Amino acid sequence: MLKYIDSVPLSFFVIFSLFLGLAPFVPEPHLVEKIRMLLNGELEKTIDIFDLLMHATPWVLLVVKLALMFNSKKSATDSDH
């Protein structure tokens, strides 16, 4: 799975995060709404939990991609020494 994520361009994850991760944009992004509900202890309905997972997944994948990129640069730098 990590090899597949590593093979996908970073731009895909950025676009995926901005559009699906923040949709709908008006009145506020669902991800922001669901995180607020979670912090307030109001995230109880199954559909809301699913919605949080769906809108957070692109951001999680983006973080994994960035971590893989950082790790590969770090290991390339370490092997130079």
MMTF fields as JSON, N, C-alpha, C and O atoms, coordinates in Angstrom:
{
  "mmtfVersion": "1.0.0",
  "mmtfProducer": "UNKNOWN",
  "numBonds": 323,
  "numAtoms": 324,
  "numGroups": 81,
  "numChains": 1,
  "numModels": 1,
  "chainsPerModel": [1],
  "groupsPerChain": [81],
  "chainIdList": ["A"],
  "bondAtomList": [4, 2, 8, 6, 12, 10, 16, 14, 20, 18, 24, 22, 28, 26, 32, 30, 36, 34, 40, 38, 44, 42, 48, 46, 52, 50, 56, 54, 60, 58, 64, 62, 68, 66, 72, 70, 76, 74, 80, 78, 84, 82, 88, 86, 92, 90, 96, 94, 100, 98, 104, 102, 108, 106, 112, 110, 116, 114, 120, 118, 124, 122, 128, 126, 132, 130, 136, 134, 140, 138, 144, 142, 148, 146, 152, 150, 156, 154, 160, 158, 164, 162, 168, 166, 172, 170, 176, 174, 180, 178, 184, 182, 188, 186, 192, 190, 196, 194, 200, 198, 204, 202, 208, 206, 212, 210, 216, 214, 220, 218, 224, 222, 228, 226, 232, 230, 236, 234, 240, 238, 244, 242, 248, 246, 252, 250, 256, 254, 260, 258, 264, 262, 268, 266, 272, 270, 276, 274, 280, 278, 284, 282, 288, 286, 292, 290, 296, 294, 300, 298, 304, 302, 308, 306, 312, 310, 316, 314, 320, 318],
  "bondOrderList": [1, 1, 1, 1, 1, 1, 1, 1, 1, 1, 1, 1, 1, 1, 1, 1, 1, 1, 1, 1, 1, 1, 1, 1, 1, 1, 1, 1, 1, 1, 1, 1, 1, 1, 1, 1, 1, 1, 1, 1, 1, 1, 1, 1, 1, 1, 1, 1, 1, 1, 1, 1, 1, 1, 1, 1, 1, 1, 1, 1, 1, 1, 1, 1, 1, 1, 1, 1, 1, 1, 1, 1, 1, 1, 1, 1, 1, 1, 1, 1],
  "groupList": [{"groupName": "MET", "atomNameList": ["N", "CA", "C", "O"], "elementList": ["N", "C", "C", "O"], "formalChargeList": [0, 0, 0, 0], "bondAtomList": [1, 0, 2, 1, 3, 2], "bondOrderList": [1, 1, 2], "singleLetterCode": "M", "chemCompType": "L-PEPTIDE LINKING"}, {"groupName": "LEU", "atomNameList": ["N", "CA", "C", "O"], "elementList": ["N", "C", "C", "O"], "formalChargeList": [0, 0, 0, 0], "bondAtomList": [1, 0, 2, 1, 3, 2], "bondOrderList": [1, 1, 2], "singleLetterCode": "L", "chemCompType": "L-PEPTIDE LINKING"}, {"groupName": "LYS", "atomNameList": ["N", "CA", "C", "O"], "elementList": ["N", "C", "C", "O"], "formalChargeList": [0, 0, 0, 0], "bondAtomList": [1, 0, 2, 1, 3, 2], "bondOrderList": [1, 1, 2], "singleLetterCode": "K", "chemCompType": "L-PEPTIDE LINKING"}, {"groupName": "TYR", "atomNameList": ["N", "CA", "C", "O"], "elementList": ["N", "C", "C", "O"], "formalChargeList": [0, 0, 0, 0], "bondAtomList": [1, 0, 2, 1, 3, 2], "bondOrderList": [1, 1, 2], "singleLetterCode": "Y", "chemCompType": "L-PEPTIDE LINKING"}, {"groupName": "ILE", "atomNameList": ["N", "CA", "C", "O"], "elementList": ["N", "C", "C", "O"], "formalChargeList": [0, 0, 0, 0], "bondAtomList": [1, 0, 2, 1, 3, 2], "bondOrderList": [1, 1, 2], "singleLetterCode": "I", "chemCompType": "L-PEPTIDE LINKING"}, {"groupName": "ASP", "atomNameList": ["N", "CA", "C", "O"], "elementList": ["N", "C", "C", "O"], "formalChargeList": [0, 0, 0, 0], "bondAtomList": [1, 0, 2, 1, 3, 2], "bondOrderList": [1, 1, 2], "singleLetterCode": "D", "chemCompType": "L-PEPTIDE LINKING"}, {"groupName": "SER", "atomNameList": ["N", "CA", "C", "O"], "elementList": ["N", "C", "C", "O"], "formalChargeList": [0, 0, 0, 0], "bondAtomList": [1, 0, 2, 1, 3, 2], "bondOrderList": [1, 1, 2], "singleLetterCode": "S", "chemCompType": "L-PEPTIDE LINKING"}, {"groupName": "VAL", "atomNameList": ["N", "CA", "C", "O"], "elementList": ["N", "C", "C", "O"], "formalChargeList": [0, 0, 0, 0], "bondAtomList": [1, 0, 2, 1, 3, 2], "bondOrderList": [1, 1, 2], "singleLetterCode": "V", "chemCompType": "L-PEPTIDE LINKING"}, {"groupName": "PRO", "atomNameList": ["N", "CA", "C", "O"], "elementList": ["N", "C", "C", "O"], "formalChargeList": [0, 0, 0, 0], "bondAtomList": [1, 0, 2, 1, 3, 2], "bondOrderList": [1, 1, 2], "singleLetterCode": "P", "chemCompType": "L-PEPTIDE LINKING"}, {"groupName": "PHE", "atomNameList": ["N", "CA", "C", "O"], "elementList": ["N", "C", "C", "O"], "formalChargeList": [0, 0, 0, 0], "bondAtomList": [1, 0, 2, 1, 3, 2], "bondOrderList": [1, 1, 2], "singleLetterCode": "F", "chemCompType": "L-PEPTIDE LINKING"}, {"groupName": "GLY", "atomNameList": ["N", "CA", "C", "O"], "elementList": ["N", "C", "C", "O"], "formalChargeList": [0, 0, 0, 0], "bondAtomList": [1, 0, 2, 1, 3, 2], "bondOrderList": [1, 1, 2], "singleLetterCode": "G", "chemCompType": "PEPTIDE LINKING"}, {"groupName": "ALA", "atomNameList": ["N", "CA", "C", "O"], "elementList": ["N", "C", "C", "O"], "formalChargeList": [0, 0, 0, 0], "bondAtomList": [1, 0, 2, 1, 3, 2], "bondOrderList": [1, 1, 2], "singleLetterCode": "A", "chemCompType": "L-PEPTIDE LINKING"}, {"groupName": "GLU", "atomNameList": ["N", "CA", "C", "O"], "elementList": ["N", "C", "C", "O"], "formalChargeList": [0, 0, 0, 0], "bondAtomList": [1, 0, 2, 1, 3, 2], "bondOrderList": [1, 1, 2], "singleLetterCode": "E", "chemCompType": "L-PEPTIDE LINKING"}, {"groupName": "HIS", "atomNameList": ["N", "CA", "C", "O"], "elementList": ["N", "C", "C", "O"], "formalChargeList": [0, 0, 0, 0], "bondAtomList": [1, 0, 2, 1, 3, 2], "bondOrderList": [1, 1, 2], "singleLetterCode": "H", "chemCompType": "L-PEPTIDE LINKING"}, {"groupName": "ARG", "atomNameList": ["N", "CA", "C", "O"], "elementList": ["N", "C", "C", "O"], "formalChargeList": [0, 0, 0, 0], "bondAtomList": [1, 0, 2, 1, 3, 2], "bondOrderList": [1, 1, 2], "singleLetterCode": "R", "chemCompType": "L-PEPTIDE LINKING"}, {"groupName": "ASN", "atomNameList": ["N", "CA", "C", "O"], "elementList": ["N", "C", "C", "O"], "formalChargeList": [0, 0, 0, 0], "bondAtomList": [1, 0, 2, 1, 3, 2], "bondOrderList": [1, 1, 2], "singleLetterCode": "N", "chemCompType": "L-PEPTIDE LINKING"}, {"groupName": "THR", "atomNameList": ["N", "CA", "C", "O"], "elementList": ["N", "C", "C", "O"], "formalChargeList": [0, 0, 0, 0], "bondAtomList": [1, 0, 2, 1, 3, 2], "bondOrderList": [1, 1, 2], "singleLetterCode": "T", "chemCompType": "L-PEPTIDE LINKING"}, {"groupName": "TRP", "atomNameList": ["N", "CA", "C", "O"], "elementList": ["N", "C", "C", "O"], "formalChargeList": [0, 0, 0, 0], "bondAtomList": [1, 0, 2, 1, 3, 2], "bondOrderList": [1, 1, 2], "singleLetterCode": "W", "chemCompType": "L-PEPTIDE LINKING"}],
  "groupTypeList": [0, 1, 2, 3, 4, 5, 6, 7, 8, 1, 6, 9, 9, 7, 4, 9, 6, 1, 9, 1, 10, 1, 11, 8, 9, 7, 8, 12, 8, 13, 1, 7, 12, 2, 4, 14, 0, 1, 1, 15, 10, 12, 1, 12, 2, 16, 4, 5, 4, 9, 5, 1, 1, 0, 13, 11, 16, 8, 17, 7, 1, 1, 7, 7, 2, 1, 11, 1, 0, 9, 15, 6, 2, 2, 6, 11, 16, 5, 6, 5, 13],
  "groupIdList": [1, 2, 3, 4, 5, 6, 7, 8, 9, 10, 11, 12, 13, 14, 15, 16, 17, 18, 19, 20, 21, 22, 23, 24, 25, 26, 27, 28, 29, 30, 31, 32, 33, 34, 35, 36, 37, 38, 39, 40, 41, 42, 43, 44, 45, 46, 47, 48, 49, 50, 51, 52, 53, 54, 55, 56, 57, 58, 59, 60, 61, 62, 63, 64, 65, 66, 67, 68, 69, 70, 71, 72, 73, 74, 75, 76, 77, 78, 79, 80, 81],
  "secStructList": [7, 2, 2, 2, 2, 2, 2, 1, 7, 2, 2, 2, 2, 2, 2, 2, 2, 2, 2, 6, 6, 6, 7, 1, 7, 1, 1, 1, 7, 2, 2, 2, 2, 2, 2, 2, 2, 2, 2, 6, 6, 7, 7, 7, 1, 2, 2, 2, 2, 2, 2, 2, 2, 2, 2, 2, 2, 2, 2, 2, 2, 2, 2, 2, 2, 2, 2, 2, 2, 2, 2, 2, 2, 2, 2, 2, 2, 2, 2, 2, 7],
  "xCoordList": [0.825, 0.0, 0.872, 0.592, 1.926, 2.802, 3.527, 3.778, 3.864, 4.508, 3.569, 3.992, 2.287, 1.302, 1.163, 1.155, 1.057, 0.947, 2.196, 2.109, 3.345, 4.603, 4.668, 5.318, 3.998, 4.057, 3.11, 3.272, 2.13, 1.157, 1.766, 2.363, 1.62, 2.187, 1.571, 0.391, 2.382, 1.938, 0.775, -0.148, 0.808, -0.253, -1.628, -2.621, -1.698, -2.978, -3.528, -4.711, -2.671, -3.121, -3.512, -4.444, -2.814, -3.155, -4.535, -5.38, -4.754, -6.043, -7.162, -8.243, -6.892, -7.855, -8.242, -9.418, -7.269, -7.53, -8.336, -9.262, -7.99, -8.68, -10.126, -11.015, -10.363, -11.723, -12.6, -13.654, -12.206, -13.048, -12.933, -13.914, -11.74, -11.537, -12.265, -12.618, -12.5, -13.159, -14.576, -15.272, -15.013, -16.354, -17.424, -17.164, -18.573, -18.911, -18.3, -18.108, -18.011, -17.309, -18.218, -17.756, -19.512, -20.455, -21.54, -22.02, -21.967, -21.585, -20.239, -19.572, -19.826, -18.497, -18.118, -18.996, -16.822, -16.405, -16.918, -16.926, -17.343, -17.85, -16.811, -17.141, -15.563, -14.513, -14.43, -14.282, -14.524, -14.495, -15.703, -15.583, -16.861, -18.093, -18.004, -18.366, -17.523, -17.46, -16.407, -16.612, -15.301, -14.278, -14.839, -14.61, -15.573, -16.197, -17.199, -17.257, -17.979, -18.942, -18.211, -18.656, -17.1, -16.318, -15.779, -15.852, -15.239, -14.685, -15.76, -15.49, -16.975, -18.085, -18.834, -19.781, -18.426, -19.095, -20.436, -21.277, -20.65, -21.931, -21.891, -22.9, -20.768, -20.621, -21.145, -20.381, -22.449, -23.087, -23.712, -23.715, -24.237, -24.915, -23.89, -22.79, -24.275, -23.399, -23.035, -21.889, -23.985, -23.73, -22.704, -21.896, -22.731, -21.757, -20.352, -19.366, -20.275, -18.972, -18.423, -17.241, -19.284, -18.878, -18.427, -17.414, -19.162, -18.84, -17.471, -16.681, -17.191, -15.887, -14.786, -13.772, -14.977, -13.968, -13.758, -12.625, -14.848, -14.745, -13.998, -13.16, -14.301, -13.671, -12.267, -11.477, -11.948, -10.612, -9.62, -8.413, -10.098, -9.207, -8.224, -7.041, -8.649, -7.667, -6.545, -5.392, -6.881, -5.873, -4.909, -3.709, -5.429, -4.569, -3.616, -2.428, -4.14, -3.289, -2.228, -1.091, -2.586, -1.619, -0.509, 0.663, -0.855, 0.155, 1.061, 2.274, 0.485, 1.296, 2.247, 3.424, 1.744, 2.585, 3.735, 4.881, 3.439, 4.492, 5.503, 6.701, 5.033, 5.944, 6.842, 8.033, 6.295, 7.1, 8.142, 9.286, 7.747, 8.691, 9.798, 10.971, 9.437, 10.41, 11.368, 12.577, 10.826, 11.646, 12.622, 13.78, 12.164, 13.045, 14.148, 15.274, 13.842, 14.882, 15.869, 17.074, 15.361, 16.227, 17.158, 18.35, 16.625, 17.463, 18.452, 19.547, 18.088, 19.042, 20.169, 21.328, 19.838, 20.844, 21.745, 22.957, 21.164, 21.941, 22.883, 23.985, 22.476, 23.339, 24.491, 25.479, 24.377, 25.454, 26.624, 27.751, 26.397, 27.449, 28.152, 29.067],
  "yCoordList": [-1.192, 0.0, 1.261, 2.214, 1.258, 2.432, 2.653, 3.793, 1.565, 1.704, 2.38, 3.206, 2.023, 2.641, 4.13, 4.957, 4.472, 5.882, 6.635, 7.772, 6.009, 6.64, 6.881, 7.825, 6.03, 6.157, 7.229, 7.674, 7.642, 8.651, 10.035, 10.301, 10.924, 12.273, 13.059, 12.907, 13.887, 14.716, 15.614, 15.826, 16.14, 17.047, 16.383, 17.051, 15.088, 14.378, 14.453, 14.733, 14.203, 14.219, 15.628, 15.791, 16.624, 18.006, 18.365, 18.909, 18.06, 18.358, 17.547, 18.071, 16.265, 15.366, 15.914, 15.894, 16.398, 16.931, 18.22, 18.417, 19.089, 20.373, 20.227, 20.905, 19.339, 19.231, 18.286, 18.704, 17.035, 16.111, 16.37, 16.261, 16.711, 16.938, 18.139, 18.167, 19.137, 20.355, 20.534, 21.459, 19.682, 19.819, 19.525, 18.72, 20.105, 21.313, 22.541, 22.562, 23.523, 24.696, 25.669, 26.43, 25.649, 26.596, 25.831, 24.859, 26.137, 27.275, 27.073, 28.052, 25.818, 25.536, 24.132, 23.303, 23.849, 22.497, 21.442, 21.655, 20.302, 19.224, 18.768, 18.45, 18.737, 18.27, 19.167, 18.674, 20.457, 21.404, 21.176, 21.146, 21.015, 20.777, 19.486, 19.46, 18.413, 17.118, 17.114, 16.489, 17.79, 17.879, 18.664, 18.296, 19.743, 20.512, 19.644, 19.681, 18.871, 17.974, 16.946, 16.637, 16.427, 15.451, 16.056, 15.439, 17.259, 17.924, 18.294, 18.338, 18.561, 18.899, 17.671, 17.804, 16.478, 15.251, 15.034, 14.3, 15.662, 15.575, 14.616, 14.453, 13.986, 13.099, 11.718, 10.861, 11.505, 10.277, 9.464, 8.234, 10.137, 9.429, 8.711, 9.212, 7.542, 6.751, 7.523, 7.471, 8.231, 8.983, 10.092, 10.388, 10.7, 11.747, 11.166, 11.771, 9.999, 9.34, 8.943, 9.146, 8.374, 8.027, 9.272, 9.246, 10.346, 11.611, 12.126, 12.591, 12.046, 12.454, 11.611, 12.145, 10.311, 9.422, 9.71, 9.731, 9.93, 10.183, 11.488, 11.538, 12.528, 13.82, 13.929, 14.768, 13.093, 13.119, 12.234, 12.467, 11.236, 10.297, 10.984, 10.644, 11.933, 12.583, 13.271, 13.264, 13.859, 14.544, 13.546, 13.807, 12.412, 11.361, 10.84, 10.652, 10.607, 10.131, 11.169, 10.808, 12.45, 13.509, 13.511, 13.658, 13.351, 13.31, 12.095, 12.197, 10.949, 9.744, 9.977, 9.624, 10.568, 10.858, 11.791, 11.551, 12.847, 13.78, 13.095, 13.362, 12.215, 11.484, 10.561, 10.45, 9.903, 9.037, 9.847, 9.416, 11.017, 11.875, 12.355, 12.352, 12.763, 13.229, 12.107, 12.321, 10.908, 9.755, 9.389, 9.074, 9.428, 9.066, 10.089, 9.725, 11.382, 12.416, 12.265, 12.435, 11.946, 11.792, 10.592, 10.686, 9.465, 8.287, 8.491, 7.931, 9.288, 9.594, 10.472, 10.293, 11.409, 12.282, 11.494, 11.705, 10.584, 9.776, 8.834, 8.567, 8.329, 7.399, 8.127, 7.497, 9.445, 10.231, 10.378, 10.572, 10.293, 10.509, 9.267, 9.281],
  "zCoordList": [0.0, 0.0, 0.0, -0.727, 0.818, 0.874, -0.448, -0.838, -1.139, -2.456, -3.441, -4.25, -3.367, -4.25, -3.933, -4.845, -2.674, -2.272, -2.709, -3.173, -2.563, -2.959, -4.465, -4.913, -5.251, -6.712, -7.258, -8.394, -6.465, -6.909, -6.704, -5.661, -7.699, -7.563, -6.4, -6.087, -5.777, -4.655, -5.066, -4.279, -6.277, -6.739, -6.673, -6.381, -6.939, -6.846, -5.433, -5.238, -4.44, -3.057, -2.604, -1.816, -3.09, -2.74, -3.305, -2.594, -4.581, -5.217, -4.567, -4.298, -4.318, -3.674, -2.299, -1.934, -1.544, -0.207, -0.268, 0.52, -1.192, -1.276, -1.729, -1.213, -2.696, -3.215, -2.407, -1.929, -2.238, -1.483, 0.011, 0.747, 0.45, 1.875, 2.418, 3.597, 1.583, 2.053, 1.517, 1.934, 0.616, 0.035, 1.075, 1.969, 1.02, 0.271, 0.95, 2.166, 0.176, 0.684, 1.423, 2.274, 1.102, 1.674, 2.409, 1.826, 3.569, 4.394, 5.085, 5.419, 5.307, 5.831, 5.403, 5.164, 5.3, 4.904, 5.889, 7.101, 5.341, 6.195, 7.204, 8.347, 6.782, 7.685, 8.917, 10.035, 8.722, 9.842, 10.739, 11.963, 10.123, 10.89, 11.698, 12.874, 11.067, 11.749, 12.856, 13.896, 12.652, 13.705, 14.888, 16.041, 14.61, 15.686, 16.449, 17.678, 15.713, 16.355, 17.227, 18.332, 16.729, 17.483, 18.77, 19.833, 18.671, 19.851, 20.87, 22.07, 20.395, 21.29, 21.793, 22.568, 21.365, 21.783, 21.113, 21.633, 19.962, 19.261, 18.077, 17.392, 17.823, 16.667, 17.055, 17.499, 16.886, 17.353, 16.231, 16.279, 15.231, 14.145, 13.263, 13.025, 12.793, 11.921, 10.662, 10.215, 10.09, 8.86, 9.1, 8.219, 10.277, 10.601, 10.768, 10.346, 11.381, 11.547, 10.176, 9.896, 9.321, 7.958, 7.208, 6.508, 7.348, 6.685, 7.135, 6.313, 8.43, 8.947, 8.323, 7.874, 8.293, 7.71, 6.221, 5.741, 5.503, 4.067, 3.774, 2.873, 4.526, 4.261, 4.856, 4.421, 5.842, 6.446, 5.697, 5.773, 4.983, 4.288, 3.346, 3.376, 2.512, 1.634, 2.414, 1.983, 3.549, 4.358, 4.986, 5.073, 5.419, 5.991, 4.927, 5.189, 3.716, 2.62, 2.256, 1.954, 2.282, 2.001, 3.047, 2.7, 4.295, 5.365, 5.194, 5.383, 4.839, 4.605, 3.439, 3.516, 2.36, 1.182, 1.565, 1.182, 2.311, 2.733, 3.645, 3.551, 4.527, 5.407, 4.593, 4.881, 3.59, 2.731, 1.967, 1.822, 1.481, 0.76, 1.695, 1.32, 2.897, 3.875, 4.243, 4.337, 4.451, 4.807, 3.699, 3.972, 2.446, 1.353, 1.16, 0.823, 1.371, 1.289, 2.436, 2.25, 3.623, 4.785, 4.602, 4.894, 4.121, 3.944, 2.798, 2.832, 1.777, 0.703, 1.237, 0.862, 2.102, 2.706, 3.643, 3.657, 4.428, 5.357, 4.617, 5.097, 3.469, 2.725, 2.036, 1.659, 1.868, 1.263, 2.205, 1.749, 3.511, 4.504, 4.844, 5.667]
}
